[in-house]
Each structure stands twice: as structure tokens, then as C-alpha cells.
Amino acid sequence: MESVLSKYENQITIFTDYLEEFPDTDELVWILGKQHLLKTEKSKLLSDVSARLWFTYRRKFSPIGGTGPSSDAGWGCMLRCGQMMLAQALICRHLGRDWNWEKHKEQPKEYQRILQCFLDRKDCCYSIHQMAQMGVGEGKSIGEWFGPNTVAQVLKKLALFDEWNSLAVYVSMDNTVVIEDIKKMCRTLSLSADTPAERPLESLTASTQSKGPSACCTAWKPLLLIVPLRLGINQINPVYVDAFKECFKMPQSLGALGGKPNNAYYFIGFLGDELIFLDPHTTQTFVDTEENGTVDDQTFHCLQPPQRMNILNLDPSVALGFFCKEEKDFDSWCSLVQKEILKENLRMFELVQKHPSHWPPFVPPVKPEVTTTGAEFIDSTEQLEEFDLEEDFEILSI
């Protein structure tokens, strides 16, 4: 096993030698909903890119499941890309899209707490350990490569245990986003002190009617929306290129998961017909919390210019990500999709108001009995497997 990992790591080192500088051009660059004029704002652009949390292969962490691999080199790249997309959602949730990172500068406590959610430890809620073990319920053995949809389903399951971030994760089915289902999942009730703080809207309607209108008000659970797509058979169909690029312009954009067969990247923007991405194929040593409870974050930000690839070289299997902190953000996203995506003759995906009648009923996923706060998480494979058995049908039908 070690010799195989060493071979991957040698190849990964070679890949990093091919990073290119951005060209000198008047074109606009789009990064996760923000535009940069390359000719005059190159340093601002590179600063924006380096502020994104960058998760790569790691080695020398505790064996997954106690006896499994202690490195994800060669198989964990899509899991790392999923971590990067989710981390960007958490940054938008707690710090805002305009937050920036500077080397050696003290950051808000929320930033450190976000980072700790992704450390390579079994007790961190979005660690490689938790993702790999939850993938077993999606038919993936530990150490097996994930596709974009599998990562999306794993993140949806893990988010149910994460009380601090309290995200609603919706993964679209059959290239269709259903507005009614999302609003049913995200609308909650903020209640008075003598009532549980947060439940789905319809579950509390009856119990609060007798208390009058002052007892509660409607709140919105921040939404992570993931849209897995197949944009061609063996390669991306050029008819989808403009719509795909348009998604990176949306203020709600979290980029896209994709890449080439068995070679995943986290796409964060574009320049012309080239996609800009963060590459997880660098193997670094496991980093843990220090004695003061903080994490040395120097290896969690890519300080080199990001890589680029022609959009037509993209594998057709991708997953788009969007974050809507408030209901008005989701409504705005729907309007943008109507205007920019649904105008095409061959639509990249569908957006419908009502739940399709031929689909199984939509049941919002419910948090199991086991709870977590922030970076702490369940520590029992048996609990994960039990949860998989209970939840698989609901998750596949959503």
C-alpha cells in the first residue's frame, strides 16, 4: 500500500510544476459570483482565490475506521473537492462572501471553527473519516473514488448532525430543482422561549395556533443547494457551455465539482473558455489543533496562481453548488435561473414550482437522535451504518 501511495505522491509533485500565471488580457474573470478585471485587478483576484479554503490529500492521519488507510492520496480528491465547496458555503454563512484571508493575520473565531470542522480526525463533522465512512451507505468502499453525486449525498447526510452550522442541504434529482420542496425544507419557526427553537414549519402549525401570532415567526434555514448533472455522454456538450459559465456569475455560486475521470477538481470560476480550479492533488501532512486550540492554517490556502483548463475538456459528470443564506437569496437565484438557464432550447436543468406528481412524496431529512455541535461528531461506525439503513430510501427519493 505504501509503495502505491508513494507513486501517486511522486506524480502529484510533478503536476504542481505546471501552474500558469494569468495572461495579460482585458477580459473579465469571474470567481464565485464576483468579477475581476484581470488587467488592473490581478492582485485582488489572486487574493480572492487564495482566501478560499484549500483541502488536499493528506497523510499520517489516524487510520480511517481504526484499521483503514492513513492517507487519501490517490482516491480522496472528490471528497476534498466536496469539502472545499461546503467550506465556501460555511464561510458565506458566517463571514460573508466579501471576507478575505491574509497570511499571519488574526481571523474571526468563526473562521477557526469552520476550519476545525474539516480536520482529518474521526471526531470532526466533515473530516475525510466521516465522509469515507458515510460513503459506505452510498455503495462506496473506504478508499474507493467518489463521483460528484455521491459526495453530494454524503454531505447531505453529514449535515444533519451539524447543529452549529444548521444547513438545509438539498440535492436535486433528475436534473430538476423543485421550489416547493426547498421552501418546505428551509422554512422553520423561530419560537418563544417555552417552545423548541427550530422545527419544520408545518410540524408546529397546530401546536402554535392556540398561542396566537406572537408565539412564533417564520425563519429560513440557510440552504446549500447541489445540482448534480450529466452534460453529455463522453464529453461536455458545447450547447451547455454558456449556461455552465453563467452559474459562476451568480452571487449564490459555490462553484462546481467535476474534472476528468478519477481526477476531481473544485471549479471556482472562469476566464473566457477556461475554467479556473483549485486542485487537491498535492499530498500534505496531517495538521491538528495546537495547544491553544487553534489550527495553523498556512497549508489550507493555495498561495500559487490557480490552474485552468478548457471547458470542453471537462468530464460531463458535474455538480453545481449554490448557497442561499436567506429566502430572498433563493428567490433571487430562481429569477436568475429563469432568465439565464431556462432560456436555452436544451436546458442544463429544470426549475419547477410544484413537486412532480409521479415522484415519491418529498420528506425533508430529519436529524437522527445523535447530535453534534460544531467540530464534534459521532464516533461510532455502528451509528453511521444504522443511520444509513434508516435514511437511504428517503435520501434517494429526494
C-alpha positions as CSV (number, residue, x, y, z in Angstrom):
1,M,0.0,0.0,0.0
2,E,2.8,2.4,1.0
3,S,4.5,2.0,-2.4
4,V,1.3,2.7,-4.3
5,L,0.8,5.9,-2.3
6,S,4.4,6.9,-2.9
7,K,3.9,6.5,-6.6
8,Y,0.8,8.8,-6.5
9,E,2.7,11.4,-4.5
10,N,5.5,11.5,-7.0
11,Q,3.1,12.1,-9.8
12,I,1.3,14.8,-7.7
13,T,4.6,16.7,-7.2
14,I,5.1,16.8,-11.0
15,F,1.6,18.2,-11.5
16,T,2.2,21.2,-9.3
17,D,5.1,22.3,-11.6
18,Y,2.7,23.2,-14.3
19,L,0.9,26.1,-12.7
20,E,0.5,29.0,-15.1
21,E,0.3,32.7,-14.5
22,F,-2.9,34.5,-15.7
23,P,-2.4,36.1,-19.2
24,D,-2.3,39.8,-19.7
25,T,-5.8,40.5,-21.1
26,D,-8.7,42.9,-20.8
27,E,-11.2,40.1,-20.2
28,L,-13.2,39.8,-17.0
29,V,-12.6,36.9,-14.7
30,W,-15.5,35.5,-12.6
31,I,-14.8,33.9,-9.2
32,L,-17.8,32.6,-7.2
33,G,-20.2,35.4,-8.2
34,K,-17.6,38.2,-8.2
35,Q,-15.9,39.8,-11.2
36,H,-12.3,40.9,-11.5
37,L,-10.8,43.0,-14.4
38,L,-7.6,41.0,-15.0
39,K,-5.5,43.8,-16.4
40,T,-5.9,46.1,-13.4
41,E,-7.1,43.8,-10.5
42,K,-4.8,40.8,-10.8
43,S,-3.5,41.0,-7.2
44,K,-7.1,41.4,-5.9
45,L,-8.1,38.3,-8.0
46,L,-5.3,36.2,-6.6
47,S,-6.1,37.4,-3.1
48,D,-9.7,36.3,-3.7
49,V,-8.6,32.9,-4.9
50,S,-6.2,32.3,-2.0
51,A,-8.9,33.2,0.5
52,R,-10.8,30.0,-0.4
53,L,-10.1,27.1,1.9
54,W,-8.0,24.6,0.0
55,F,-8.2,20.9,1.0
56,T,-5.8,18.5,-0.4
57,Y,-4.6,14.9,0.0
58,R,-3.2,14.3,3.5
59,R,-1.0,11.6,5.0
60,K,-0.3,10.4,8.5
61,F,-3.8,10.9,9.9
62,S,-5.3,8.2,12.2
63,P,-6.4,5.2,10.2
64,I,-10.0,5.5,8.9
65,G,-12.3,3.1,10.8
66,G,-9.3,2.2,13.0
67,T,-7.7,-0.2,10.5
68,G,-8.2,1.6,7.2
69,P,-6.0,3.9,5.2
70,S,-4.0,6.7,6.9
71,S,-3.7,8.7,3.7
72,D,-6.3,9.6,1.0
73,A,-3.7,10.1,-1.8
74,G,-4.9,8.6,-5.0
75,W,-8.6,8.2,-4.0
76,G,-9.8,11.2,-1.9
77,C,-9.8,14.0,-4.5
78,M,-13.5,14.3,-5.0
79,L,-14.1,14.2,-1.2
80,R,-11.6,17.0,-0.8
81,C,-13.5,19.0,-3.5
82,G,-16.7,18.4,-1.7
83,Q,-15.1,19.7,1.5
84,M,-14.0,22.9,-0.4
85,M,-17.5,23.6,-1.7
86,L,-19.0,23.1,1.7
87,A,-16.3,25.2,3.4
88,Q,-17.2,28.0,1.0
89,A,-20.8,27.7,2.0
90,L,-19.9,28.0,5.7
91,I,-17.7,31.0,5.1
92,C,-20.6,32.7,3.3
93,R,-22.9,31.7,6.1
94,H,-20.7,33.0,9.0
95,L,-18.3,35.6,7.4
96,G,-19.9,36.6,4.1
97,R,-18.6,36.4,0.5
98,D,-16.5,39.5,0.9
99,W,-14.5,38.2,3.8
100,N,-10.8,37.9,2.9
101,W,-7.9,35.9,4.3
102,E,-4.4,37.3,4.8
103,K,-1.4,35.2,5.8
104,H,-0.4,35.5,9.6
105,K,-3.4,37.9,10.2
106,E,-5.7,37.0,13.1
107,Q,-9.0,35.8,11.9
108,P,-12.5,35.7,13.4
109,K,-13.2,32.8,15.8
110,E,-15.9,31.6,13.3
111,Y,-13.1,31.0,10.8
112,Q,-11.2,28.8,13.1
113,R,-14.3,26.9,14.0
114,I,-15.1,26.3,10.3
115,L,-11.6,25.0,9.7
116,Q,-11.8,22.6,12.6
117,C,-14.9,21.0,11.0
118,F,-12.7,19.6,8.3
119,L,-9.6,18.4,10.1
120,D,-8.6,14.8,9.4
121,R,-9.9,13.4,12.6
122,K,-12.8,11.0,13.2
123,D,-14.5,13.4,15.6
124,C,-14.6,16.3,13.1
125,C,-18.0,16.5,11.4
126,Y,-16.8,16.8,7.8
127,S,-13.5,15.0,8.1
128,I,-12.2,12.6,5.5
129,H,-13.0,9.9,8.1
130,Q,-16.7,10.8,8.3
131,M,-17.1,11.3,4.6
132,A,-15.5,8.0,3.7
133,Q,-17.5,6.1,6.3
134,M,-20.7,7.7,5.3
135,G,-19.9,6.8,1.7
136,V,-20.3,3.1,2.6
137,G,-24.1,3.8,2.8
138,E,-23.9,5.1,-0.8
139,G,-22.2,1.9,-2.0
140,K,-18.6,3.1,-1.9
141,S,-16.0,1.2,0.0
142,I,-13.5,3.1,2.1
143,G,-10.6,4.1,-0.3
144,E,-12.9,4.0,-3.4
145,W,-13.2,7.0,-5.7
146,F,-16.4,9.1,-5.4
147,G,-18.3,10.8,-8.1
148,P,-20.0,14.3,-7.7
149,N,-23.4,12.9,-6.9
150,T,-22.1,10.5,-4.2
151,V,-20.2,13.4,-2.5
152,A,-23.4,15.5,-2.6
153,Q,-25.4,12.7,-0.9
154,V,-22.7,12.2,1.8
155,L,-22.7,15.9,2.6
156,K,-26.4,15.9,2.9
157,K,-26.3,13.1,5.4
158,L,-23.5,14.5,7.5
159,A,-25.1,18.0,7.6
160,L,-28.0,16.5,9.6
161,F,-25.6,16.0,12.6
162,D,-24.1,19.5,12.4
163,E,-26.1,21.8,14.8
164,W,-23.8,24.8,14.8
165,N,-23.9,25.4,11.0
166,S,-27.5,24.3,10.8
167,L,-27.7,24.0,7.0
168,A,-30.5,22.6,4.9
169,V,-28.9,20.6,2.1
170,Y,-30.9,19.9,-1.0
171,V,-29.6,17.6,-3.7
172,S,-31.6,17.8,-6.9
173,M,-32.9,14.7,-8.6
174,D,-33.4,14.0,-12.3
175,N,-31.9,17.4,-13.3
176,T,-34.8,19.1,-11.6
177,V,-34.9,21.6,-8.7
178,V,-38.3,21.9,-7.0
179,I,-39.1,25.2,-5.4
180,E,-41.9,23.9,-3.3
181,D,-39.7,21.2,-1.7
182,I,-36.9,23.6,-0.9
183,K,-39.2,26.1,0.8
184,K,-40.8,23.2,2.8
185,M,-37.3,22.2,4.0
186,C,-35.9,25.6,4.7
187,R,-38.8,27.4,6.3
188,T,-38.7,26.9,10.0
189,L,-40.4,28.6,13.0
190,S,-38.5,30.8,15.4
191,L,-40.5,30.4,18.6
192,S,-40.9,31.9,22.0
193,A,-38.7,30.7,24.9
194,D,-41.1,28.0,26.1
195,T,-41.1,26.2,22.7
196,P,-38.4,24.3,20.9
197,A,-36.3,26.7,18.9
198,E,-36.5,25.3,15.4
199,R,-38.7,22.8,13.7
200,P,-40.1,22.5,10.1
201,L,-42.9,25.0,9.6
202,E,-45.8,22.6,9.0
203,S,-44.9,20.4,12.1
204,L,-45.6,23.2,14.5
205,T,-48.6,25.0,12.9
206,A,-51.2,23.2,15.0
207,S,-49.3,23.5,18.3
208,T,-48.8,27.2,18.0
209,Q,-52.2,28.2,16.8
210,S,-53.6,28.5,20.3
211,K,-50.7,30.7,21.4
212,G,-51.5,33.5,18.9
213,P,-49.4,35.2,16.2
214,S,-46.9,36.5,18.7
215,A,-45.7,33.0,19.6
216,C,-43.6,32.4,16.5
217,C,-42.4,33.8,13.2
218,T,-41.1,32.2,10.1
219,A,-37.4,31.8,9.7
220,W,-35.2,30.5,6.9
221,K,-32.6,27.7,7.4
222,P,-29.6,28.5,5.2
223,L,-29.6,26.5,2.1
224,L,-26.8,24.5,0.4
225,L,-28.2,23.6,-3.0
226,I,-26.3,21.0,-5.0
227,V,-27.4,20.2,-8.6
228,P,-25.7,17.0,-10.0
229,L,-25.7,17.0,-13.8
230,R,-24.7,14.9,-16.8
231,L,-23.9,17.4,-19.5
232,G,-23.1,14.9,-22.3
233,I,-22.2,11.3,-22.9
234,N,-18.4,11.1,-23.1
235,Q,-17.6,14.8,-23.1
236,I,-19.4,18.0,-22.3
237,N,-22.0,19.0,-25.0
238,P,-20.9,22.5,-26.2
239,V,-24.6,23.6,-26.1
240,Y,-24.3,23.7,-22.3
241,V,-21.1,25.8,-22.1
242,D,-22.7,29.3,-21.8
243,A,-25.2,28.2,-19.2
244,F,-22.5,26.5,-17.2
245,K,-20.3,29.6,-17.2
246,E,-23.4,31.7,-16.3
247,C,-23.7,29.8,-12.9
248,F,-20.3,31.2,-11.8
249,K,-21.6,34.7,-12.2
250,M,-24.5,34.2,-9.8
251,P,-24.0,35.8,-6.3
252,Q,-25.1,32.5,-4.8
253,S,-22.4,30.5,-6.6
254,L,-20.3,27.9,-4.8
255,G,-18.7,26.7,-8.0
256,A,-18.8,23.2,-9.3
257,L,-17.4,19.7,-8.6
258,G,-16.0,17.8,-11.5
259,G,-12.9,17.3,-13.5
260,K,-11.7,14.3,-15.5
261,P,-12.3,10.6,-14.9
262,N,-10.9,9.7,-11.5
263,N,-9.3,13.2,-11.3
264,A,-11.5,15.7,-9.4
265,Y,-11.2,19.5,-9.2
266,Y,-13.1,22.3,-7.5
267,F,-14.1,24.8,-10.1
268,I,-14.4,28.3,-8.8
269,G,-14.7,30.5,-11.9
270,F,-13.7,31.1,-15.5
271,L,-11.7,33.3,-17.9
272,G,-13.0,33.1,-21.4
273,D,-13.4,29.5,-22.2
274,E,-11.1,28.3,-19.5
275,L,-12.3,27.1,-16.1
276,I,-10.4,28.1,-13.0
277,F,-10.0,25.5,-10.4
278,L,-8.4,24.5,-7.1
279,D,-6.5,21.2,-7.3
280,P,-6.5,18.8,-4.4
281,H,-3.7,16.6,-5.9
282,T,-1.0,17.7,-3.5
283,T,-0.2,15.5,-0.6
284,Q,0.5,17.3,2.7
285,T,1.0,16.1,6.2
286,F,-1.9,15.9,8.7
287,V,-2.4,19.1,10.7
288,D,-4.1,19.0,14.1
289,T,-5.2,21.7,16.6
290,E,-2.4,23.3,18.6
291,E,-2.2,23.6,22.4
292,N,-4.1,26.9,22.3
293,G,-7.0,25.3,20.4
294,T,-6.3,26.9,17.1
295,V,-5.2,25.4,13.8
296,D,-2.1,26.6,11.8
297,D,-3.9,27.4,8.6
298,Q,-0.9,28.0,6.3
299,T,-1.4,24.8,4.3
300,F,-5.2,25.3,3.9
301,H,-4.8,28.2,1.4
302,C,-3.3,27.9,-2.1
303,L,-0.9,30.8,-2.5
304,Q,0.1,29.9,-6.1
305,P,-2.0,31.0,-9.1
306,P,-4.8,28.6,-9.6
307,Q,-4.9,26.2,-12.5
308,R,-7.0,26.4,-15.6
309,M,-8.5,24.0,-18.2
310,N,-10.5,24.4,-21.4
311,I,-14.2,23.9,-20.5
312,L,-14.6,21.4,-23.4
313,N,-12.1,19.1,-21.7
314,L,-14.4,18.8,-18.7
315,D,-15.9,15.4,-17.9
316,P,-19.7,15.7,-18.4
317,S,-20.5,14.5,-14.8
318,V,-20.5,17.6,-12.6
319,A,-22.3,19.1,-9.6
320,L,-23.1,22.7,-9.3
321,G,-23.3,24.3,-5.8
322,F,-25.2,27.4,-4.6
323,F,-25.7,28.9,-1.2
324,C,-28.8,30.9,-0.1
325,K,-28.5,32.3,3.4
326,E,-31.9,33.9,3.3
327,E,-35.1,33.2,1.5
328,K,-34.7,36.3,-0.6
329,D,-31.3,34.9,-1.9
330,F,-33.1,31.8,-3.0
331,D,-35.9,33.8,-4.7
332,S,-33.2,35.9,-6.5
333,W,-31.4,32.7,-7.6
334,C,-34.7,31.3,-9.0
335,S,-35.1,34.6,-11.0
336,L,-31.6,34.3,-12.4
337,V,-32.1,30.7,-13.4
338,Q,-35.4,31.6,-15.2
339,K,-33.6,34.4,-17.0
340,E,-30.2,32.8,-17.8
341,I,-30.6,29.0,-17.7
342,L,-34.1,28.2,-18.8
343,K,-33.9,30.5,-21.9
344,E,-31.9,27.8,-23.7
345,N,-33.5,25.4,-26.0
346,L,-31.6,22.5,-24.4
347,R,-31.8,23.3,-20.7
348,M,-29.0,22.3,-18.4
349,F,-31.5,21.6,-15.7
350,E,-35.1,22.4,-14.8
351,L,-36.6,24.6,-12.2
352,V,-40.3,23.8,-11.3
353,Q,-42.6,25.3,-8.7
354,K,-44.5,22.1,-7.7
355,H,-43.4,18.7,-6.7
356,P,-43.8,16.4,-9.7
357,S,-46.9,14.2,-9.1
358,H,-45.2,11.0,-10.4
359,W,-42.3,11.3,-7.8
360,P,-42.4,9.8,-4.3
361,P,-43.6,12.4,-1.7
362,F,-40.9,14.8,-0.5
363,V,-39.9,14.1,3.1
364,P,-37.3,16.6,4.5
365,P,-34.5,14.6,6.0
366,V,-34.6,14.6,9.8
367,K,-31.7,14.7,12.2
368,P,-31.2,11.3,14.0
369,E,-31.0,11.1,17.8
370,V,-27.2,11.5,17.8
371,T,-26.3,15.2,17.9
372,T,-23.2,17.3,17.3
373,T,-22.0,20.8,17.9
374,G,-19.6,22.4,15.5
375,A,-16.4,20.3,15.1
376,E,-17.6,17.4,17.4
377,F,-19.2,14.4,15.7
378,I,-20.4,10.9,16.2
379,D,-17.7,8.4,16.9
380,S,-19.5,5.1,16.1
381,T,-19.4,3.2,12.9
382,E,-22.5,1.3,14.1
383,Q,-24.4,4.5,14.4
384,L,-23.4,5.5,10.9
385,E,-24.5,2.2,9.5
386,E,-27.8,2.3,11.4
387,F,-28.4,5.8,10.1
388,D,-27.6,4.6,6.5
389,L,-30.2,1.9,6.7
390,E,-32.9,4.2,8.0
391,E,-32.2,7.1,5.7
392,D,-31.2,5.7,2.4
393,F,-34.7,5.4,0.9
394,E,-35.6,9.0,1.9
395,I,-32.4,10.4,0.5
396,L,-32.7,8.6,-2.8
397,S,-36.2,9.8,-3.2
398,I,-35.4,13.5,-2.5
